């Protein structure tokens, strides 16, 4: 796997971790300040995920992307 593809794969994993933590944190929060933090984290996670998926698609179209075997 090319290093650039591995970095996209890691970015997708990180974005999912951010979204998951934001959901958990939001469910367990006790004040609005934390809600703002988790809302921003969720938004950023989804934005990163969207951008990384677009880059992955470009790499697939170029024939660069190889599934991890």
C-alpha positions in Angstrom: 0.0 0.0 0.0 1.2 3.5 -0.8 2.0 5.7 2.1 -0.5 8.3 0.9 -3.3 5.7 0.8 -2.4 4.5 4.3 -2.6 8.1 5.5 -6.1 8.4 4.0 -7.1 5.1 5.7 -5.8 6.4 9.0 -7.7 9.7 8.5 -10.9 7.8 8.0 -10.3 5.8 11.2 -9.6 9.0 13.1 -12.7 10.7 11.8 -14.8 7.7 12.9 -13.1 7.8 16.3 -13.9 11.5 16.6 -17.6 11.0 15.7 -17.9 8.1 18.1 -16.3 10.0 21.0 -18.5 13.1 20.2 -21.6 10.9 20.4 -20.5 9.3 23.7 -19.4 12.6 25.2 -22.6 14.3 24.2 -24.7 11.5 25.9 -22.7 11.8 29.1 -22.2 15.5 29.3 -23.4 17.6 32.3 -23.3 21.1 30.9 -23.7 23.1 27.7 -19.9 23.9 27.3 -19.2 20.2 26.8 -22.1 20.0 24.3 -20.4 22.7 22.2 -17.1 20.8 22.3 -18.7 17.6 21.2 -20.8 19.3 18.5 -17.7 20.8 17.0 -15.9 17.5 17.3 -18.7 15.7 15.5 -18.9 18.3 12.7 -15.1 18.1 12.2 -15.2 14.3 12.2 -17.9 14.3 9.5 -16.1 16.9 7.5 -12.8 15.0 7.6 -14.6 11.8 6.7 -16.2 13.4 3.7 -12.9 14.9 2.5 -11.0 11.7 3.0 -13.6 9.6 1.1 -13.4 12.0 -1.8 -9.6 11.6 -1.9 -9.9 7.8 -1.6 -12.3 7.9 -4.6 -9.7 9.9 -6.6 -7.0 7.4 -5.7 -9.2 4.5 -6.7 -9.9 6.3 -10.1 -6.2 6.7 -10.6 -5.6 3.0 -9.9 -3.5 3.8 -6.8 -5.7 2.4 -4.1 -5.0 -1.2 -3.1 -7.2 -2.9 -0.6 -5.3 -4.1 2.5 -4.7 -7.8 2.2 
